[in-house]
């Protein structure tokens, strides 16, 4: 039997698998960026067209970073089966062919909200705070352990829900957006469920000591901070002139 868990005792024993999973899920749910005021306004229909464009343009920098951070994760996985499985995430975003994948679908979302593809690809509207937050996340996946890198991806536990919210909210509140531009949100629902289940299984398998479990929770908390900081920067950009 494990020693009783004591958060004030560095020598406390590990939580059992069920207890650890509850903490991971609870942290993700409590800290996920669906609670951010900007996202709440978005989902309630309270954004102006330019605010929505600012979000799409800056979130694109994060979308572009996903296959980069996943490439770093790939180098930390020690078996072919795990590498093959994680490689799928890069393919989901980069696509298997030209004109396919999540990055391409986000570009189409950008065009649907009135942004030029060239401006998205050159990150012309990128805010410094967004760059700092996203680069920090890539750095965690580059410099951290496999456990930290995979645990940080567990915000995917909440991703399907926010995608479903957007699929309902955008046609209702922003009918001027071409529905074809929402394909990214539709595709991420099944992908997020699959990716979250896989990452959760690996993290609970790997984190066997209390220290490793705390390390995984800290990595997930950091990722939540990254997503929150991204929205803080977007929310703070109150005028288009601030983006030039």
N, C-alpha and C positions, 0 to 999 in steps of 0.2 A: 504494500500500500504506500502511496506517495505521502510525504509529510504534508501537513496542512499548509495551504497557500497563505502567505502573509506578505502583502505588498510592501511592508516596511522592513522586511528581512531579506537581505540579498542572498541568503542561503536557502530561501524557501523552495520547496519542491515544485515541480511543474504541475500545471493544471492537467487534468485528464483531457482526452481528445475532444470530448463534447464541451467541456468548460472552455477550452481554448478557442474552439470554433465559435462559441457564443460570444466571446470577447472580440474576436475578429469581426463578426457580423455586427455586433453592437457598436463597435467603433466606426465601422464604415457607415452605418445608418445614421449615427449621431453627428458625424463630421462631414458627410458628403455634401457636395456643392449645390445639391437641389435646394438646400436651406438658405443659400446665399440670397440677399435681397434682389440682386440683379436677375438671377434665375427666376425668382418668384414673380418679379414684374414681367419678365418675358412670358412666362406661362400664363399670366393673367391678362396678357394683351396690352401691357402698359409701356412697351418700348416704342420709341419713334423709329422710323425707317433707318435713320442714320445710326442710332444706337444699335440696332440689329446688325447693320453692316459692320460696325466697329467690332462687335462680338464675333461675327463670322470671320472677318479678316484676321483677328488676333488668335482666335481658336485654331485657325489654319496652321499657325506656327507650331502649335501643340500637335496637330494631326501629322504634320511632316516629321515631327520628332519621334513619333511612335515606332516606326520601323527602325530608326537609329538606336533607340534604347533597347528594342527587342534584339537587335543584332549583338549588342553587348551582353544581354542575358544569354543568348545562344552560346557564347564562348565559355560560359560558366557551367553549362550542363554537361555532365560527364558520360552520358550514354547516348547511343544513336537514336534510340526510341524517343527519348526526351527532346533531343535536338530536332528530330523530324516533326514532333508535335508542336514545338514552339515556333518552328519555321513557318508554320501555317499562319501565324499572326502577322509576320512580315508580308506574306503573300496576300493576306486579307487587305492590307493597307496599300501596298505597292501594286497589287494586281498581278495576275499571271501573264497578262498581255497588255499592250499599250491601250489606254483608254478604259482600263478596268481598275477596280480596287477602291478602297475607302478614300484615298487622297483625291482620286479623280471625282468621286461622288461629292466630296466636300467642295471641290472647285465648281461643280455644277450647282451646288447650293449657293455658293457665292454669286454665280451668274444669275441665279433665280432671285436673289435679293438686290441685284443691281450693281454688283461689283465687276470690274474688269478682271479677266483671268490673269492678265499680265501683272496687274497690281497685287494680286494674291501671290503669285509665284515669286515676285520680287520682295514680298513682305513690306510693301511701301507704307502700310498703315500700322506696322508693328510698334507696340508700345514698349518702352524700356523695361517696365515691371514684368510684362509678359515674357519677354526674352529671358530675364533673370530667373523667373520661376521655372520656365520650361527647361532652360539649360541646367538648372539645379537638379531637375528630375533625371535628365540624361546622365548627369554626373553621378547620381546615386547608383544608377544601373551600371555605369562603367566601373566605378570604384568600389561598390559594395559587394557583399557576398551574394551567392546565388539565392540564399534564403531571403535577404533583404530585397533583392531585385524582384523576385517573384511575388513576395508579400506586398510590395508596393503596388502591384497590379490589381490587388483585391478591391479596389474601388469598382471594379467590374461587377461586384456583387450588387451594386445599386444601379449600374448603367442601364439595364433593360427597362427599368421603371421610368427613368427620366426620358428615355427615347420614346416610350409609349405616351408619356405626357406631352412631349413635343408633337408627336404625330396627331394628337387630338387638338392641341392648342393652336398650332400654326394655321391650319385651314380655317379655324374658327375666328381667330383674332387678326391674322395677317393674310386675308384672302388674295391679296395682290401678288403673293409669292406663288410661282408655278409649282403645283404639287409634285411634278417630276423632280424638282430640286430636293425633295425630302427623302430621296432614296437612301441616303446615308443612314438616317434614323431607323428606317425599316430594317436594313441589313444588320445593324448593330444589335438588334434585339436577340436573335438567335446566337449570333457570334458572342455577345457578352455573356449569355447564360452558359455557353460551352466553355469559354475561357475562364470564367469565374470558378466553375466546378473543377476544372483541371488545376488551376492555381491553388485553390483551397485544399485539394487533396494532397498536393505536393508540400505545401507549407505545413500542414498538420502532420505529415509523414516525417518531415525534416526537423521540425522544432521539437526536440524531445526533452530539453532541459528548460528550466524556468528562464535562464538567461537568453536562450534562443527564442523562446516565445515572446519575451519582452522586446527582443531585437526585431522580430517580425511585426509586432504591434507598432513599434516606433517607426518602422519603414512605411507602414500603411498610414500612420498619422502624418508623416512627412508628405506623402502623396496627396492626402486630403488638403494639406496646407498649400501645396502647389496649385491645385485646382481652385482653391479659395482665393489665393493671391492673384491668379490670372483674372478672376472676375473683379477683384478689388481694383485692378489697374484699368480694366475696361469701364467699370462704373465711374472711375475718376476722370475719364476722358469726356468731359462734358460738352466739348465743342469740336467740330471738325477741324478747326484751325490748330488745335492742340496735337493733331495727328501728323502735321506736316513738318 
